[in-house]
Amino acid sequence: RTTPHEEKSDRRMEFVLPSEYWGSANLEKAPLPLEGSGVTLQNRDAEDRAVLMFSGYASSKEARKRMKQLLTALSSKKSRWKPVPNTESLAQYNDPFTLPWRRLNEVSVCVSSTPSS
């Protein structure tokens, strides 16, 4: 398995460092990116996310289909989670040579908890 990465709509890519580097103090211990690589290290706040995992190729069409499935599940009256607008993400965990049925992908969206009734 490779490090998960997320593709953003503005053509940026984010890689998730192992948990030993999470948090501001630990991020300082992370290996530095190569000079001139355009890579930066950034600490992000924790967030709650709803995730739908799937195998195969994560084409744009497939990612949209899976995101629709996730948002539909969250819109159920039984769901206590509400999606946060404009926080959709696609993460892929595969090297280029992974066979389609062994590929691991996920779509996710930030969520907030709804009051229980």
WOTACOR-V364769 format. One record per residue. N is the residue number from 1. RES is the residue in three letters. PHI is phi in degrees with one decimal (none if undefined). PSI is psi in radians with two decimals (NA if undefined). Layout:
BEGIN
((N RES PHI PSI) (N RES PHI PSI))
END
This chain:
BEGIN
((1 ARG none 2.59) (2 THR -105.7 3.00) (3 THR -66.3 2.37) (4 PRO -64.9 2.53) (5 HIS -135.1 2.61) (6 GLU -113.6 2.42) (7 GLU -101.2 2.20) (8 LYS -97.7 2.76) (9 SER -65.3 -0.40) (10 ASP -92.8 0.40) (11 ARG 70.6 0.40) (12 ARG -94.2 2.75) (13 MET -126.2 2.45) (14 GLU -121.1 2.32) (15 PHE -109.2 2.46) (16 VAL -96.1 2.13) (17 LEU -76.5 2.73) (18 PRO -57.0 2.69) (19 SER -59.6 -0.37) (20 GLU -63.6 -0.28) (21 TYR -104.8 0.09) (22 TRP -74.7 2.53) (23 GLY 94.9 2.62) (24 SER -56.7 -0.80) (25 ALA -65.5 -0.72) (26 ASN -75.4 -0.50) (27 LEU -60.9 -0.55) (28 GLU -65.1 -0.34) (29 LYS -89.7 -0.15) (30 ALA -68.8 2.60) (31 PRO -59.2 2.44) (32 LEU -78.0 2.47) (33 PRO -64.8 2.74) (34 LEU -63.9 2.46) (35 GLU -62.4 2.35) (36 GLY 80.3 0.09) (37 SER -80.5 -0.28) (38 GLY 81.1 0.06) (39 VAL -91.5 2.35) (40 THR -126.9 2.65) (41 LEU -99.7 2.28) (42 GLN -135.9 2.45) (43 ASN -90.9 2.32) (44 ARG -115.8 2.55) (45 ASP -67.5 2.66) (46 ALA -65.8 2.64) (47 GLU -151.0 2.65) (48 ASP -89.3 2.31) (49 ARG -132.4 2.49) (50 ALA -93.8 2.41) (51 VAL -131.2 2.44) (52 LEU -124.6 2.02) (53 MET -90.3 2.58) (54 PHE -154.0 2.75) (55 SER -103.7 3.06) (56 GLY 93.7 -2.93) (57 TYR -82.1 2.40) (58 ALA -95.8 1.15) (59 SER -66.9 2.88) (60 SER -57.6 -0.74) (61 LYS -63.7 -0.78) (62 GLU -66.8 -0.71) (63 ALA -63.9 -0.72) (64 ARG -62.8 -0.75) (65 LYS -60.2 -0.81) (66 ARG -68.2 -0.64) (67 MET -65.4 -0.69) (68 LYS -61.2 -0.72) (69 GLN -60.7 -0.78) (70 LEU -63.4 -0.82) (71 LEU -65.5 -0.60) (72 THR -64.4 -0.76) (73 ALA -62.7 -0.67) (74 LEU -71.1 -0.43) (75 SER -82.0 -0.10) (76 SER -60.6 2.53) (77 LYS -62.7 -0.41) (78 LYS -79.7 -0.28) (79 SER -77.2 2.35) (80 ARG -97.0 0.16) (81 TRP -114.8 2.41) (82 LYS -116.5 2.22) (83 PRO -66.1 2.49) (84 VAL -90.4 2.16) (85 PRO -57.3 2.55) (86 ASN 61.1 0.58) (87 THR -121.8 0.29) (88 GLU -66.3 2.55) (89 SER -150.0 2.63) (90 LEU -118.6 2.20) (91 ALA -117.2 2.44) (92 GLN -128.6 2.45) (93 TYR -117.8 0.44) (94 ASN -118.8 2.49) (95 ASP -82.2 2.88) (96 PRO -62.7 -0.32) (97 PHE -99.0 0.11) (98 THR -70.1 2.31) (99 LEU -65.4 2.57) (100 PRO -52.7 -0.76) (101 TRP -74.3 -0.14) (102 ARG -105.2 0.00) (103 ARG -74.9 2.52) (104 LEU -123.4 2.16) (105 ASN -136.0 2.83) (106 GLU -152.3 2.52) (107 VAL -104.5 2.56) (108 SER -148.4 2.85) (109 VAL -148.2 2.48) (110 CYS -65.4 2.54) (111 VAL -133.2 2.70) (112 SER -122.1 2.58) (113 SER -78.5 2.38) (114 THR -92.2 2.60) (115 PRO -60.5 2.39) (116 SER -78.2 2.54) (117 SER -109.4 NA))
END
